[in-house]
Amino acid sequence: MAIDQITLSGFRNHGQTRLDGTSRFNLLVGENGAGKTNVLEAISLLAPGRGLRRAALAEMAGNDGNGGFSIGTSLSTAPGAEPVRLATYTEATRPGRRLVRINGSDASAIGLSEWVALGWLTPAMDRLFTDSAGARRRFVDRMALALDPQHARYATRYEAALRERNRLLSDEREPEAAWLDGVEAHLAEYGAALSAGRANLISQVMAELAMLPAEPFARPALSYASGGPIMQEELAEALRDNRRRDRAASRTLIGPHRDELLVTMEIKHVAASTCSTGEQKAMLIAIILAHANIAARGRPNLLLLDEVAAHLDPVRRDALFERLRDSGAQLWLTGTELAPFAAVRDEAAIWKVDAGQVNRIS
């Protein structure tokens, strides 16, 4: 259950690119800047959100095109079943709006997640444990979305209600209590759903991690630190009681937007942020693999790994490929050379990428 075919048109440095004959392992090999990660980014847009680079849509359109781009895929969901056609694109007249079609019919970006679960690991994520709490919340939300397609809806509506409450709090005039009541009711409703999704995700990932060996990947321990009450009625009450303090700060000081993901290295009982770069990378891979095992249950699951093999020692690299075989996901990996992929080369579809041109070599 995975992508059979993908086409890119006017996407970054890919004028017209088509990849056919995919496999369980799919390797994109080429020099830095050739366009390998651009293919992964295109695939990542088969999920709601801004993709693995979190770039603006206008940045994704190729300079040689008409200002828009399109990405189309054929998705195999079950043996013998008709493939599902997924497409996402922008138009030159509306470069800031992403459009989606599923089996030829207009759809929402959230609708994509009902058909496919997506996860990825990029070099930029290596600093996750030392980055901001907001970056870790986005990381958790992206994983939660792979388990529940409605999670994106909860996050979007919570953010909208949060912006409205903060606008009211920062107004020079005292906001009407009835107006705040209405906004806070939405904030509590969607905030409770958002918190529940995050807590459920972390609980499932922890259960999966418990079944992994502590080595060679440094097994992490995850915990969810909520930024306020997680039950709807309690959150609504806390928001109401906190109005005076929030108005003094001109912003909302409690709620899921203050959540934190706490990660420690289990064997050493130390915070992940204080571990070595290699240990942090190993823990991050362990989390991604645990999540991939969970997300693979019930929907096609894609895992995008950008330059992951080159920075692992041979023992961890072999362990990674062994875990990937067991993940239930279709794998898309990039690298500047084939040598690090020797263990999976014979079972992989391999493409050479050069200046936005993609040619099948195996």
N, C-alpha and C positions, 0 to 999 in steps of 0.2 A: 504494500500500500504506500505509494509514493509518487513523485513526479516522474512521468514518462518522457516529457518533452518540455522545454522552456524556450521562449523567444523573447529577445530584447530588441526594441526599436527606439533609436534616439535616446538611449539611456547612458548618460555620462559619455565614456569614449567608445561605446558600442553603438555603431550606426545600425547594423542589422546583424544580430547574432542568434544562432539557433543551436541548441544542444539536444541531440536525440540519442536514444539507446543508452539510457542511464542505467546505473547499477546500484547495489547497496552502498558501496563506496564509490564516490565520484571525486576525482582529483583534478584540480586546476593548477597547472604548473607554468611558471613564467617569471620574468624579471620583475623587480619592484616597479610599480607604475604601469604594468602591462594591462591591467583591467581585471585581475582575478577577484579582488575584493568587491569590485563593482557587480560581478555576477552574484556573489553572496548577498550583497545589499539588495539587488533586485528580487531575489528569492525572499528576503526578509520582509519585503513589502506585501507578501501574501498573508501577513498578519496585520491587525489594526495597529496604528501608531506610525512612527516616523522612521522605522527601519533601524538597522544595526548601527548606522552612523548618526541617527537623530538629525539628519540634514533637512533643510528646507526643500520643498518640492522643486522650486525653481533651480536649485543647484544640481538636481539630478538630470535635468534635461541637457542633452548633448549640444555643444556649440554649433555643430554642423546641421542640426535639425531645424524644425519649425518652431521650437520653443516648448514642445510637449514631448512626452515619451509614453511608451506602452510596454507592458510586460504581460505575456500570456503563458499559461501552463496547461498541460493536460495531466490530470491527477487520477491515478489508479487507486480506487478505494476498496476493491474486492476482486478476487479472481473471477474473470468472465463478465464482470459488470461493465457497463458503459463508462468511459472516463468522464470525470467532471472537468469542465472547462472553467478555469479561473483567470480573470484578467483585471489588471489595475492600470490606470493610465491618467495622464493629464492632457489638457488641450491648450494650444497656444493662446487662445482667447481667455482662458482661465487657468494660468499656470500654477496658482496657489491652491487649486481644488483637486483633490484626488478622487477619481471616479472608479467604480468597481462594477464588474459584470460577472455573474455566475451562471454558467450554461446559457449565455446569451441574453440574460435578463439583468436589468439594473438592480444593484444590491448595495448594502452598506458595507463599510470596511469591517465592522463587527461581524457581519455575516461570514466573512472569510474564515474566522476562527472556528466556525461550526464544522468546517470541512478539513482543516489541517491544524496541527499543533506545531509550533515553531520555537526553537531555542538556538542560541548562538553564543560563541565565545570569540572575542576579538582581543588583540593586544591592548586596546584602550581600556579593557575591563580589568587588566592586571592590577590597577590601582584601586579596585573597588573597596577594599578593606580600609584604605586610608583616605578615600574620597568622602564627599559629604553624605549626610544621612539621606538627603534627597536622592542621591544617586543609588543608594541601596534600596530605597523605597521603590524607585522605578524598576530596579532589578527584580524585586519581589513581585511587583505588579505584572511584569512581563511573564514571569513564570506562572503566576496565578491565572493569567489569561489563558494559558495553554490548557488549564484544567477546567475553567469555567468561562465560556465566551461572553457571559454577561458582566464579567469583572470590569471590562473596559467601560461599559455603560455606567456602572457604579462610580468609577473613578472620575469620569467626565462630568457627571451630574454633581458629584461632591465638590469638585473644583469650581463649578459654576456657582453653586450655593455659597461656597467659601468666599469667592470674589465678591458676591453681592453683600454678604454680611460684613466683610472688611470695608466695603465702600460705605455702608451705612455707619459703621463704627467711626470711620475717619471724617464723616461729614461734620461741619461746624455746628449744625443744628442737632439737637437731641433726637435720635430716631424714634418713631412711634413704636411702642411696645408691641402692638398687634402686628406690625410689619416684621419686626424681628422674630416674633413668634412663628410666623409663616416660613421665613427663611430658615430658622433654626430647626423647624420640623423636617424640612428637606435635608438639611445638613446632617441631622441625626439619623434619618432613614438611610441615606446613602452611605454615611460614615460607618454605621453599624454593619452594613452589607460589605463594605470595603474591608473593614477590620476582620470580619468573619472569613472572607476569602484569603486574606493574608495569613491569618492564624492557621487555617486549614492547610494552606500550601506548606507552611513551615513544618507543621506536624507531619505531613506526608513525606516531605523531604527527609526529616529526621528519622522517620521509620525506615526509609530506604537506605539512608547512610548507615544505620545500625547494622545492616546486613553486609556492608562492604568491609573488607579487611582494612585495618588501620594503616597498613603499608602496602605498596609503595606510595600511594597517595595519602598525604597527611589528612586523616579524617577530621573534619570540622564538627563542632557542636554549634547548633543554631538555636537562638531564642528570640522571641518576639516581645519587644518592649513597646507597649501601647502608649500613645500620646494623650490618653484620656480614657474615660469609660468606653467600653466596647459594646455595651447593650444600648439599644435605641433610646429607651425611656431615660436611662441614666445619663446618656450623653446629652439628650435634650435638656434635662434638668441642670446638668453641669454648665452647659452653654448659657442658660438663663441666669444661673447664679454668678457667672463670671463676667457678665456684661460690663460692669463698672471697671474692672481691671482691664478687660479687653479694649474698652473705649479709651482708657488712658494710654494704652499701647498702640491704638489705632489698628489693631489686627487681632485675629483669633489665636489665643495662646494654647488651646487644648483641641485635641481631635486627631484623626488619623494622619493629617499632614505633619504631625510631630512624631509619628511612629519611628522606631529604629529597629534595624536588624543587627543583633549582636552575634558575633562569630568568634569562637575560640578554637585553638588547636587542641583537640581532645587529649592527646597523649602527653602534652606539656602543660595543659591548663593555663594557657596564656592567650591574651587577646590576639586575634589574627593580624591586627594592625601593627603589632610589635614583632611579628615573625619575619623570617628572611624572605627575600623575593621568591626563592624557589619553593619555600613552604607555602607561601600565599598562592602561588600558581597551582600547586598540587591541590590545595584545599578548594580553590575555585573550580578546577576540573572535576573534583569529587562531587561538588554541588551540581554542576551542569549534568554530569552523568546520572546522578540520582534522579534529577528532575526528568531527564530523558526517559528513564525507565517508567516513571509515573505517567508522563504525557503520552507514551506509546499505547496506552490502554484505550482502544476504542476508535481512534482516528489515525489517519496517516500522520506520521511524526517526522519532521525534518530537523536535523541538527547541523548547524553551520559552524565550522571551526576554521578560523582564519589564522594561518601561520602557527598552529599549535604544536606541531611535531618538532619543529626546528629547535625549540627551546627546552626540550626535555632530554634527560639522559637516556641511554638505551634501555635501561630497566623500566623506567616509567613510561617510555614510549611504547614498549611492547605491552605493558600492562594496559595502557590507554587503548590500543587497538583491540586487545582482547575484550575489554569492557564495551567498546563500541560494537563489536560483533553481537554482544548480548543485549544491546540497548533496545532493539526493536525499531530503531530509527533509520531513516535513509540519511547517509552522511555525505556532506559536501565539505571538502578540505582544500586548502590552498597551500602552496609552498613554492620556493624559488627553484627547487630541484627535486628529483624523484627519490634520491637516496634515503631520506628519512622515512619514506613510505614502503620500503622494501618488503615489510611483513605483510602488506595488503595489496601490493602491486598486481599480483596475478588474479585477484578477485575484483579489481576496480576498473571503472571506466575512466580513461585519462584524456584530458584535453590540454593542448598547448595554447597558452594565451600570449598574444604579442600585439601590442598597440591596438587593443580592442578587437582583434581578430582571433577567433577560436577555432582550432582544428583538432579533430579527434586523432589521437595517436595510438590508442589501444582500447 
